[in-house]
Amino acid sequence: MGGLEKRLELLEAARKREEAQLSREALTYLSDEDLHALEVVIEARDHGASGEDLYRLAGERGRRAVVALNESLEALREGREPLRGTRA
């Protein structure tokens, strides 16, 4: 069974690498405003902000940025060209 477990670990690692690459590519389609909104929230999370703080901090800009990122990821997964951010 050790061989099967190792193979599963390798497959999972490959999946994670592919997903990370897809996420990096999706970020290139976001506007500067969307990227800044995501950066603010990520920095706050990294400094221990609570869920309530993150929700308040994200505001409408942050929520729009997450939607834009998800739309870009979905388009890439489907083999479509995502729309470029226009709110720069």
Secondary structure, DSSP 8 states (H G I E B T S, - for coil): -HHHHHHHHHHHHHHHHHHHHHHHHHHTTS-HHHHHHHHHHHHHHHTT--HHHHHHHHHHHHHHHHHHHHHHHHHHHTT---------
